[in-house]
């Protein structure tokens, strides 16, 4: 019976990784489209409040999406090491994007305080409601078991 439960947890885990990977791929694609639209000078971006038209963000989102999606592929093929490596790299890169965006918000707030301006809620809300922050918060609990498994694997191979 415990074996069936473990199989369900593994399937759920792979479904979550795949869903997050596809979400990052979609968001990265939208970001490239928004970037191209802004280069063309048009003002009709796709969800501009949540998805920035930023090539750097797009490349990070696409890389995270590919890493998470490929990790599922490796898991289905039975390659545990490549699955773990891909999933860990993807989740850590997503968390890095989350941390950088939070640091951008902190810098904007500190800058406003330093120059004596009023800190408006829009500075915080516009920068914290971006998809790198939202998806980064979702991926945070997913990254913990992969980080622990990687740590255990490294310790075991010493």
N, C-alpha and C positions, 0 to 999 in steps of 0.2 A: 504494500500500500504506500509506503514512503517513497518508493521508486516512482510511482505514478505522480505523486505530488511534486517531486523534483522535476519530472518531465514537464509538468504544467508550468512550473516556475521558469524553467529554461525557455519554453515556448513564449511565455509572456515577456520575458526579458528580451528575447529576439524580436518580438513584435514591437516592443517599446523602442529598441535601438533602430529598427527599420523605420518606424514612424518618425522618430526624431531625425534620422538621416534624410528622409524624404522632405520633411519640413525645412531643414536647413538647405537642401538643394533648391526647393521652391523659393525660399526667401532670398537665397543668393541669386537666383535667376531674376527675380523681381528687382533686386538691387541693381543688377547690371542694366536691366531695362530702364530703371529710373535714372541711372547714371547717363545712359545714352540720350534719354529724353532731356535731361538738364544740359547736356552738351549741345543739343540741337536748339536750345533756348525755349523749348515748349514748357508749359506750366501744368501739364496734365499727368503727373506721376501717379503710380500705383501705390496707394496707402502710404503717402509720404510722411505721415506722422509716426509710423511704426517701422518702415523700411527705408533707410536712407539711400539716396542715390550716390553711393560711395563705392568706388572700385575696390578699395582695401577691405571694406566690410564684406563685399561680395565674394572676394577671393577667400577670405576666412570662412564664410558661411558655406561656400561650395566645398572647400577642403574638409570641413567638419562633416558635411553631408556625405561626401564620398567615403570618408573614413568609417563612419557609422554604418553605412550601407554595405561596404565591403566586409566589415566585421561580421555581419550576418551571413554573408556569402561563405566566409571561412568557417563559421560555426556550423553551417549546414553541410559543409564538406568534411567536417570532423577535424579540422586543423585548429586545435585549441590555442597554440602559441600565436598564430597569426590573428586569430579572432581576438585574443586578449590584447595583442599589440595594437591592432587597428582600433578597437573600442577604447582603449586607454588613451591613445593619441588623440582620437576624435573628441573624447570627453574633456581631456585636459586643454585642448585648443579652444573648445567652447567656453570652458571656465576662464581661460586667459582673456578671451574677448569680453566676458562678463566683468572681470576685474578691471580691465582697461576702461570700459565704459563707466564703471562706478568711480574710477579715479578721475575721469574727465568731468563727471558731475561734481565731485569734491573740489576739483581745481576751479571750476566755474563758480561754485559757491564761495570758495575762499578768495577768488579774484574779486567778486562783487563786494565781499566784506572788506577786503584790503583797500579798495578804491572808494569805500563809503557809500556804495549803492545799496538799495534795498534788494534783498534776495527774494525774487518772486518764485511762486510755486511753479510757474511755467518753465523756468530753467531746469528745475528738478524733474518735473513730470515729462517734459519733452525728451529728456535724455534718458530717463529710466523706463519709459514705455516703449523703447526700441526693441526690436525682435532679438537682438543679441543678449539683452538683459532678460527678457521674458523666457526665451528658450534656455538661456544659461541657468536661470533659477530652476527650470524644470529638469535640466540635465544634471544638476548638482547631486541629488540623491542617487542617480543612476551611476555616477562616476565613483561613488564610494566602494561598492563591491569590486569593481574592476581594479581600482587602486590597491585594495587589500589583496586581491588575487595576484596582482603583479608583484607586490611586496613579498608575498608568500613564495612565489615562484623564484624570485631572485634569491631569497634567503635559502631556499631548498637547493639551489644550484651552486652555492658557494662551496 
